[in-house]
Amino acid sequence: MFFRRLSFILALCLASGAAQAALVVDTGTPSNAVGSGWAFNGNHSYAGRFSVAGALTIDSISGYFSTDAGTVGVSLFSNSGDGDGGFIPGSVLQTASVATAAGALAWNGVSALDWKVGPGTYWVVFTSSYSAGSQSSMPGMAPQALGAYALMQGGQWYDASFLGLGQALRVDGALVSSVPEPAGTTMLIVGLAGIGALARRRKRG
């Protein structure tokens, strides 16, 4: 009985430091079907930049685009101070891919990533392996567009921030709190006091 109570108290204390689920980035779904957007084919890459204020574990990343037969790579890049507008992603930090078939516009991406990052600025890069004749597209005009976008064609990055494309991006994760919140600290103190009381009672018995 003693150990059962002890386990319960410790569980309450540790729960205060657990990671909290969070929608890190959500631009919303683009309003246009194709229109102002980008032909997502021929080894093109599309990148969107976002920042996080604290430690984070990224669980899933998705973009809004139509698909063709092939694969779509989803990568996390560091930010690069390239000295020319800051539109070039830095080095690859993490990467995953998803096999695709021909499909209509929808949210597509990867999940169960467990990618840990610290505070800072990052790029999400989508790269298709579709043929040059693919009709796939990544439309723009997302309601909450990101502040910076980049496109790669023929191995060259181009600044797309001022093109008005506004492609869609969603990043889900869990915020990691390294500093106990006031409520968590109180629970910890109460828990430790409870452990001490149970130990004294056990000794008297």
N, C-alpha and C positions, 0 to 999 in steps of 0.2 A: 504493500500500500504506500509506504514511504517513497519508494522509487517511482511509483506511478504519479504521485503528487509532484515530485521533483521534476519529472519529465514534462509535466503539464506547465509548471512555472517557467522552466527554461524555454519551452516552446513559445510562450507568450512574450518573453523577453527578446528572443531572437526574431520574432515576427516583425518587430518594430524596425529592424534594419533590412527587411526584405526589399528586393527590387520592385518598383512600381511600373506597371504597364503604361505605355504612353504612345500616342500617335505623334511621331517626331515631325513628319512632314506630310501635309495633305493639301495639294493644290486644287482639289476638286476635279470633277469630270469636265473635259472640254465641251463647249456648247456646239461646235461645228462638227459635221460628219467627216468631212475631208478638208475642203477649203484651205485655209491658211494652215499649213503644216509642213510635214517633211516626208519625202518618199523613203520609207524605211527598208532599204535593200542594198545589195552590192557592197557588203562589208562597210557600210556607213556606221558611224557612231554618233549617238546623241548623249549629251551630258548636261546635268543640272546640278547647281551648287547649293549647299545648305550648311548651316552651322549649328552646333550644339554647345550648350553652356556647361554641361557636366558630363561625368562618366556615363556611358550608355552601352547597352547590349542590343545590337540591331537584330531583330527577328525576321523581318520580311521586307522586301523591296519590290514594288511593282510600278509599271508604267501603263499608259493607255494607248494601245496601238492595235492594228490588225496584224494578223500573222500569215505566214506562208510555210511551206515545208522546209524544215531546217532547224537551226538552233538560234537562240538569243542569249548572248552573254550578258550577265549583270555583274558589274564590278564596282568596287569602292576604291576611289583614288584619293590621295592626299591633295591638298591645295598647293599650287605652285605660284610663287611670286615671280612671274616671267618677265616683269618689267614692261609689258605691252598690254596693259589693260586688265591683267589678271584673269584671262579667260582660258588659259591652258591648264588642264588637270596635271597633277604631279605624278607620283609613282603609284603603281597598283598596290593596294593594301590587302584586298580580298577579292575573290572572284568566284562566280558560280554560273551555271547555264541551265537553260530549260529547253527541251525538245518541243517543237511546235509543228502544227499542221495548218492548212488553210483555214482561216477563221475570220469572223467579223470583228469590228472594233470592240475591245473589251479591256479590262484591267488584267494584265499578264505580268508574271514575275516569279520570284523564288521565295521560299519560306524556310523555317527551321534553320536559320543561318548561324545564330549565336556568334555574331561578329562584335567583338568588344572594341570600343573606341573611347578616347578621352575627349576633353573639351577641345573644340577647334572647328575648322572649316573643311568640308569634304565635297567630293564630286561623286555622283552616281552616274555610271556610264553604261548605256545599253548599246550592244553591238550585234547586228544581225549577220547571219551567214547566208542570207537568201541570194538568189541569182539577180543579176542586173535587171532582168525582165520582171521581177516581182512587182506586184501591185500593192504591196503592203504599205501602210502609211501610219504616221504618228501625228495626229492633228494637234493643233494648238488652241489658243484662246481658253486656257484653264482659268477658272474664276480667281484663284489665288496664285498667280504665276510666281515663279522663283525670281530672285534678283539677278541671277546670272545663268546663261546657257552657252553651250559650245557645241559645234558640229564638226565631225571629222569626215573628210572626203579625200580619197587618194592619198591617205597618210598625212594630211595637213589639217590642223585644227583651225577653226574659224570662230570668231566671236559672234554669237547669235543672240546676245542680250538685247540688241536694239532692232531685231527683225520683227518683233511683235508676234512671235510664234507662240510662246507660252505653253510648252508641252506639259503634260501631267505627270506627277510623281507622288508616290506614297511610300513612306518609310515608317514601319512599326517597330517598336523596341521596348526596352525596359530601362528606366532611369535608375542608376545605382547611387544610393545615398551613403556616403562614407562617414558623415557626421550625424550622430543620433539626434532626432528631433526632440523637443522638450517632452512631448508625450511619451516618446520611446525611452527617454532617460528616466522619467518617473516610473514607468513600468519596470525598468531594470532595477531601480532601487527597491521598489515594492517586492519584486521577485527575489532579490537577494535577502531581504528581510524575512520573507516567507521561508526561504531555504534554511536560514539560521534558526527560525522558530521551530521548524519541523525537526531539525537536528537536535535542538535542546530537549524537545518533547520525547524524542526517541531515546536520548540518554537517560532521562528520568524514568522512562518505562523499563 
